[in-house]
Amino acid sequence: MAERSRRTVRDLRRGNRARVLQRLYFDGPLSRQELGPATGLSSGSISNVVAELAAEGLLQEAGIVDSDGGRPRTLLRVAPDGGLFVGIDIGETRVRIELFDLSLTELARTDRLLAQHGYDVERIVGHVRTGVSDVLRDAGADPGRLLGIGIGVPGIIERDAPDAVGGPGAVVHGPTIGWSAVPFERLLRAAVDVPPQVPFFIDNGARTLGQAEMWFGGGRGAQSAAVALIGSGVGASVNRGDMLDQDLSNAALEWGHTTVQLRGRRCRCGSIGCLEAYAGAEAMRERWYEAGGPLPEDTDDETALAALLEAARPAPDGPDPDPVAATILDETAECLGAALADLINLFLPERILLGGWAGLLIGPHLLPQIRAYAREYALGHAAARTTIDLGHLGPDAVTVGAATLPLSDFLARGGTRPVPDPGPAATPGPGRLPAHHYSRAATG
């Protein structure tokens, strides 16, 4: 009974810390007086929590404001130098690694190109290992201040399941990139030189993009949004609930492998007629090349898509539009519109946002057509209550979203930091902890 009581008190304290930290993070700076009604905590609880968090270097003063007839009020905010996060985007053409402070301000970044070697697992693990080392060195950062490493990767992520050799951690199933049950977390833990208590968070890249847009971009304030990631491949996430709502959900969808054409083109996943086989940048490049587009066979996806857009939509003083290129873009817009209509009919989102490097590249040219096709294919009432726009965070959104994975965990734990657990359960591999494994000291 005493142990149960201690757990209840510890959990209550951690929950109070989480409420204050989350409210200040998303809505700050705020005064102590404002934090009370914002969190539902008493003034005494607010004072205790603020004193604890300030003593730990997680809060700082952000100025003073006059009050109506009373004493001036001190504003508080989350301290940017309270910790560090790494966000990693395993993209189609590069691995991007960025180091952020607690406010998600970028401190350093590095890119590793993938063009020549594709998704070779060993090489990507090596890119992550050297990239993390480089950004820490470039920022002059202490690895001991790392609060977590988040990684967005294509494919389906199986969490907390034994891998092929019985180890713990996230396993990646990515048929479009040639990964079958890759024990990615175990490989990273064995390779990346960071303190053993630093947690790894691995998730689908479309889900990290969705979380970033919901927290900081075009989804902020919406109760539901679908966020599409269009690059060489295609994915999406559906996001429901406010970022401060305990019922927030964020699910990755293999949207790129829904069927838009019966007996259609062969997709790189092995199926036929997938959306990705028409709307992914790789597929658009292939379709234009097959139709006789003026592309060298080894042209990369980014160069090819830019050339396709220029041919279909030339400058006013340029040549006439290429009808073949224009037809390919119109077909792409129709496929995207029809597939977005499926998201509208199934999930009834308030907003749909198009992101990913290819989505942001074609969006300014095709968005009116995509909207028109979506209205044509969707149920009328559902389409009328859904807006379709571009994402707000640009090509770095997946990396920022990856960093929100450990940030979200840190805020939910009330700012308690992961520490090594000396028990035998904490040593599944050479000096590494499984993800989400924390000692009781970290939650007290």
N, C-alpha and C positions, 0 to 999 in steps of 0.2 A: 504493500500500500504506500509506504514511504517513497519507494522508487517511482511509483506511478505519479505521486504528487510532485516529485522533483522534475519528472519529464513534463508534466503539465505546466509548471512554472517556467521551465526553460523554453517550452514552445510558445507560451504566451509572450515572454520577453522577446523572443526572436520575431514573433509576428508583429509586435509593436514597432520594433526596429524596422522591419520591412515596410510597414505602412508609412512611416516617416520618410524613409529613404526613397521609396517609390514616388511619393507625392512630391518631394523636393526635386527628384530627378526630372519628372515630366512636367511639373507645373511651377517649379521654383524660379527665382527666389521667393520665399515666403517667410513671414514672421512667425514666432512661436504662437501668437494669438490666432493667426490664420490656420496654422497646422491643426489646432484643436478641432474645429468644425470640419476641416478637410479630411481628417483621419478618423474622427469619432472618438479620440482619446481624451482623457482628462488633462487639465493643465499640469497636474503633478506628473503624470506619465510622460507628457511631452517634455517637460524639463529634464526628467531622468534620462530619457532616450537621447535627447539632444546633447546632454552633457557626455554621455557615453560615446556617441558617434564623433563628437568634436574631439574628445580625448584620443580617439583612435585615428584621427587625421582624415576622417571621411566627410566632415562638414566644416564649412568656413563661413565667416561673415561676408555679406555681399552688399553692405551699405546700410543706411539708416533712413527711414521714412517718417514724416510727421504723422501723428495720429490726431483725431478730432478732439482737441482740448486736453489730451493726455500726454504722457511721456512719449518721446520718439521711440519707434519700434525698430529693432535690429532685424534685418533680413538675413536669411540663411540659405545656403545652397550647397550642393554636393561638391566636394573639393576635387577638381580635375586631377591633382597629383596624388589622389588616394589609392591609385593602383593602375595596372596596365593590362590590356587585352591584346591578343593577336587574332586577326581575322584573315582567313585564307579562302580564296576562290580557286577551286580546281576547275578551270574553264576549258573551253574547247581548243583555244589556241595558246593559252599561257596559264601558268600558276602565278597568282598574285598574292603576295603576303604583305600585310600592313600591320603596323604597331599603333595602338591607340591608347590615349589616357582614359581616365574614368568618365570623362565627358564625351568620349568617342571623337576627340580631335586627333587627326592623323599626326603621328610623330615621325614615321619613317615608312617607306615602302620599297618593294623590289618585285620585279617580274622575271619569270623564267619561261622562255618560249618552249612550246611543245610541238611545233610544226614538223620537225624531222623525225621525232620518235614517238609521237602519239601518246597513248595512255599506258606506256610501260610502267608497271607498278613500282618497280625498283627505282626507276629514274624519278618518278614523281615523289616518292618518299625522300629521295636524295634532295630534290628541289625544296621540299618543305624543310628538311633539316638545315640546309645551308641558308635558306631564306629567313628562317626564324633567327638564326645566328646573326645574319647580316643586319636585320632591322634593329635588333637589340644593340648591336655594336654601333650602328650609324646614329642611333638616338642617345648613345651613352647611357643605356638603361640597365638597371640591375635586374637580372632574371628572377631574383627573389621577390620582386614586386609584382610578378605576373599573377593575375587572378584566374586566368584560363585562356585556352586556345580554342577558337571556333573554326570549323571547316565546312564549307559548302562543296558538295561533290555531286556529279550526275548519278542517278540511279536510285534504287530502293535501299533504305538503310534498315538493317535488322539490329536492334539494340539489345545489349545485355544478354546476348546469346553466345554460347561457346563457338569458337571458330573451328576450322578444320583440324587443328591440333589441340583443341580443348581449352584454349586460352579465352579470357573474357574480353568484352569490348565490342564496339560496333563493327558489323560486317557489311560490306557493300556489294550489292547485286546490280551490276550495270551492263546489261547485254549490249547496249549501243556503243559502249566504249571497250568491250571485250573483257569486262570484269565479272567473274563468277565466284561469289562467296569469298571476296577478298577480305582478309582479316586486317582491315586498314588501321584500326586503332592500335592493335597490338604491334603492327609494324612501325607506326609512328612513335609509340612509346619507347620502343627499343632503339630508335634512331635519333630522335630530337633531344638535344642537350638542354633540358630545363629541369628545375627542381622536381623531385618525384611527386610532390603534392599538387602540382599544377594539373588541373583537370582538362581533359580533351572533350570537345563536344562536336560530333560529326553529324551532319544532316544534309538532306537534299538541297541543292542550290536554289531551286525555285522556292522552297520554304524559307530559306534565309532571306531571299529577296523580298518575299511577302512580309516577313516580320519587320524588315528595315522600312518598307513603305508604310506599314501600319503605324510604326513608332514615330517616324521622322518625316515621312513623305506624303504622297498623295492619298494614302489610306487613313491618315490621322483624323480622328473624330468620327470615322464611319463605324457602324456596328457590324458591317459585313462587307467584304471586298474580295474579289478574285484578282490575283496578280499573275500575269503571264510572263514567262521568261522565254524570249525568242533569241536564240543565238544560232550556232550551227545546228543545234537540236532545239527542241521545244518542250517546255514544261509549264506547270502552273501550280499555284497554291490557293486554297480557299481559307479565308481568315474571318473569324467571328468573335465578337466581344471586344470590349474596351481594353486597352493595354493595362489598366489598373483593375480590371475585372478578373476575379478568380476563375470565371468560366471561359476565359479567353481560349480559343482553339485555333490552331494553325496547321492545316493538313496539306501535304504535298500530293499532287495528282500526276499520274502519268498521262497527262492531257495530250501530249504529242503523239500518243499511240492509240488515240481514239480514231475511228474510221470516218473519213470524209469522202471516200470514193470507193465504191464497190469494184472489185477486180482492178484496183488502181495500181499505182507504182509500188515497187518493192521498197520497203523501208529498211533502214540499216538494222532495225531490231529483228528483222526476219519476216515480219508480217507484211501485208499488202494494204494499200489505201490509207495509211496513217497520215494524220495531219502533218507530222514532221517530214514526210516524204514530199510534201508540197510547200510548206511554209518555213521550214528550216533553211538557214543560209546555205548549208551544204547542198540541199536539194535544189534550191533556186539556182545555184551555180551550175549544177549538173544539168538541170532542165534547159538553161540557156546554152550551155555548151552543146548539148544534144541537138538543139534547134539551129545550130550553126552560128551561135554568138561568137564574136571575135575575141576568144579567150585562149591563151596558151593552156595546155592540158594541166600544167602544174600550178596554175593560179590559185592562191589561197582564198578562203571564203570571204574575208573582209574586202580584199581588192576586187573580187568578182562582183560582190553585191554593190559596191560603190559604182563600178562600171555599168552594171545593169540599170541602176537608178539613173545614171547620167545619160544612158542611151534612150531610156523610156521617157525621161523628163528633162530634156536638154534646156540649157539657158535660153532666154528669149532671142538672143542674137546668135544662137548655135544652129546646128543642123536640125533637120526634121526629126521628130521622134521615130525611133526604131519600132515598127509595129509588132515584131516578135517579142521584143523586150516588154513593150506595153501590155501585150496579151499575157505574158507570164506574170507580171505584177498584178493584173486584174484577177487572174485565176488565184493568185496567192491571197489577195484581199478577200475574195469570195470564200475560200477555204477557211481563212481566219474568222471571217464574220459568221459562217455557219458553225464553226467550233465554239466561238464565243456565245452563240445562241444556245448551244447545249449547256454551257456554264450558267447562263441566265435562267434557263428553264429548270435546271436541276437544283441550283443553289440560291436563286433569287438575290444576288448580291446588290448592295446599293451602288457599288462602284466596281468597274473593271479597269485595271491599269496594265498597260503594255510596257514591259521592260526588257532587259537584256540588250547586248550591244546591237544586234540586228533589229530588234523591235524598235529601239530608239533611232536607228538609221532609217528604217522604212516608214516609221510612224508618221512623221510630218508630211510625207507624200501620200500615204494610203489611208490615213485615219478617217477621212470623210467616207470613202468607199467601204471600209471595214464596218463603220457604224451603220451605213445603209444596209449592207448585207446582213448584219446581226439583227436589225429590226425586221428584215424580210423573213428570216428563218426562225426567229424567236416568237413566243407567245406575246401578243400585243401588250397586255397589261404588265407583264413582267419586264419587257423591254422598255416600256415607258418610264419605269421607276429605276432604271439602271443607267448610269453614265459610263462612257468609255473614253478614257484619256490615256496620255503617256504617263509613265512613272516620273516622279520628281527628282530622284536621287542620282540619275545618270549611270554611267557604266561601272561605277564602284559600288553599286547597291548590294551586290552579293557579298562583297568583302565586308562592308559595314554590317550587313545582316548576319554574317558569320560571327562577327564580334559580339552581336547582341545575344548570341546563345550563352556564352559564359556570363555576360552582363546580367541577363535575365535571371540566371541561377544565383548570382551574387546578390542581386537586389531581393530576390525571394527569400534568401537566407538571412536577410537583415544585415548584410555587410560582414557576416562572419567569414573568416578566411579559411580555406582548406589547409589542414595541417597533416603531417604524416601520422598514421596510426601504427603504433609499434606492434600491434597484434599480428598473428600469422595470416589473417585474412587480408592484410594490406600488402602482401608481397606475392602477387601472382606471377610476377616475372622479375627479371633482374633489376630490383630497385624501383619498380613502378607500381602505382596505385591504379585500380580500376576506376573508370569514370564514375562520378557521383559518389565516390567513397570518401566519407569524412569521419574523423574521430569525433567522439562526443564533445571533446574540448572545443571543436569548431562551432558547435551549436549552443554552447552555454554562454 
